[in-house]
Structure formats: C-alpha cells, structure tokens
C-alpha cells in the first residue's frame, strides 16, 4: 500500500472520528440501566429456578461486554469530546467491569501501537510464540505456553485470573496517576461488593454475580483473541512492520448477527477500530460500509471463527498460524534428517 493510498484511507475514515453526544448518552441509557435491571431480575429468579437465574445472567453478561465497550471508547478518548468526562465515565464503567481505567488505557494504547510487531509483543495482547521461538524454548517454556493456549485455561481460568489478579495490580513502572486509579477502582469494587453482600447475602451475590462476570470475561477474551488470531493474520519484524497494514490485515472483520453486533458494540469491525481508534463504536459500521478498501479485510463468521482455536504458533516463513501438531511433525522430520546425516557421516 503506497503512502498516497494510506493517506486517502485515513482521510476517508476521519469524518467518523467525531463524537456524537446524543449517541453516547443514548448508548449509556440503553446499556447500563438494563444491566442493573437484569441483575435484579436474576436475583429475584433465585426463588423460582437457578436455570432461569443463569439464563438472565448470560444476558446480563452481554450487557457487561457492552459496558466494557463504553469503557474501551473512553480509554481512546472517543466516547465524549470532553477529556474529563471520558475519564469519569471510563473510571465508573471500569469499576462495573472490574478494569482499572488508567492502567488498561496505557496497556491498550501500547497494544494499538505494536499490534502485529513481532519485536514488540507482550503488552496488552495475547501471548504468541513463533515456530522458531517454540523450537528453541526449554521444556518449561513450552509447557507454560501450551497451558496458556489451552482453551480450558484461556477461556476457563483466564477470566478469573484477569479479574482477580491481573486487573488488581499495577505494573512495576506505573505512574502515580495510574497507581491511584487502580487503588480507587479496587477500593470501590470492595465497597460496592460489600454493600451488595450485606443487602442480598454472600451466597445470593455469588450465585448471581459470579456467572455474570465469568461469562462476560470469557466473551471478552474470546473477542480479543479471535480478532487477531486468524490464519493469514499480519505479523512482521520491526523493520518491515507497517501500522496501516497491521490494522487492516492484522485485525479481522468479525461478521456477527445483528443482535450480537449490538451487544458487542460493533467491535467486530476491529480493522476499522485499529486503523482509527478515535472512531466511536457507534460509527464503526458506517466507516466500514463507506470505505471500500476496508471491506477487503479478512472476514470471519461465528462458524469460521471456531477454527482459530487450533491456531497456536505463528510461522514466520509461511506467514500463517499453525497448530502444535503441525510443529510436532516438523520437529520429527528435522530429527529424522539429523539422524540420517549422522549415519551418512559415520559411513
């Protein structure tokens, strides 16, 4: 992609970077109150059937994901024009979703600045090893990576670890503002949860809120995972890395049914978001539809996205994701070739 085409692409998206106060307020109204109403209904349903409670909890989890999208946009400064308002709403929605605003904002900005860059992995993204790195790794590193990439660990233990450990601690190099915000978020969560437990009892609280947060966390990790882990995703060394190509080729268009698209705040248009993080979530679809080059991004559906579970390692030579089994076969062949060479040398 030439510099001229890059400039034209960014120019075509720029009109959608403007925030719409009415749209932002409308989204808060149709997202946050319904979540609390669903939570209350789930609590009331405990006396009827716990299956009903779980059903309502799953729907409520969808609204937690939608609240997170508001939080996410605030982190990018794209939900409101006013910076202080973004920070305020971002911190409040961060408490609801259990994400420290300043900490996540910093890590996520690094993710955007380095997505697809093989030399700058490790902050705000999913752990990815290349085939060569995996081959050279010790058995402990391989085991750690295999456990990390195991779906039961990533989507089962992942949400628990994310909410209770990762999101509760500051980075070692965190600035004062970031540390204070994390402390504020943690204290607010403790106070809020304590009040809820005193109001409904700890058993009822866990039975209602536990599944809601677990399912929302699992959905969040899945969305983040699937939109960068597809077969022909973009990864390059620092010297070859390009921001626009990383955005358009390294982020997918996750084509979801309209209901799920609404629940996930249009985050399926991830390629648009990575190209221009200043586009509010409610303008992402319009930006995609009005910009033909963006419509060429890799499109994945709910069905095809399930294939991404088998993508474990990135093969730099073939420019594609491969499974552990494929690498295992490669290692066997390499071992056989070495054995044959040794035999030939002895002869």
Steps between C-alpha positions, in 0.01 A plus 500: 500500500653830389525808722241671283250216545569496874430874518180455298386213723550700818333804344193295406463380860567834671138632471389217728743594776266766634311415817122537517390601851140385443617162371738456794234590758247277322743210515557549872124503560430187297795315652565578868144511647398177318801325654390589854138407419614159371716454811198570722280263298767229523506546877120482522499184285705311761171415671360357175779311322878531489489411129294815450757690707780373277303588187448856619863508613624412151293784352633733770855388411436624148419841644825490701682453168308800362591706809861401440476642147401835653797468737719409201391806300563724800855362515549615141339838575241426232178468701476865605668810365580612855809328643386527864165343413676212326715448810202513736276265302799278424582464869137427595450242224840358596370438852191325361707282266791461749757669276729778633458787254845663493688170508301344218505821295879500501537129420238517227666799334822297488305213343377731225846640440664156475230260373657258252854611585698186584773700675260680735267232631397455861296801609122505474483200269465121487825308550620382157815299431645445155583150380875567529463641852303193602761265356778676690302530825570284806249232596375725783435788262325267257284356778408849625407610150298186428308545825442869425367422152280214619134610449400371845770715660464807278121518507441312827765622745579810293202711615563415867871585474423818307243634747663389826872532424606690187247783530562545870873576479701787357790457262844546657555813287152643558475874550344659807175584319468143379569353844246727671232409245561127555477547878179702456352230277594220742363682805180589314448137398553380858257760637239431230520122538491525881182708482343253257589205725352677801187568295438159339735262684831356383349180356245683285764750391739228384223301331391804300811709448752217464358356175439848358862607538639161398298486177574865417871439559496191283320687220742792528807277474346316205429823310852628560651164407305426185546842341878469484543121481386403155686294242649775284537767767773761468827473694834651402835590649552862604688581178208384281209589728240751375227653719229512231569146375497378861160666547333386177674164447569413865150565635195316377146599414301273729164475326246438775120478504346844556404427862854393590642790301293735716596325824871513411484866402610442138842382618482244217612785275837463664699592191329840493564549869870419466537731203338786691443450876335843514191368320227441764353150501165626365673633185714194419244335272446821302875546456529141373207524261613831348865399449543228230866416587393412856245255365790288372609418856493135603140410583427231754162365607392333822552163333840571344623676816491166685790385282724754674511276808750275322728794410777487762831610346590752232713372215710795377611312189150411380339814645222303666389348829558129552401239758723331757454175310638651178810620685534161666509339156759755387721418800472127427607552138791720606609237752484229235706711260765555768513128573542420133785753469675346802469154349634623166791674678591178686496304176 
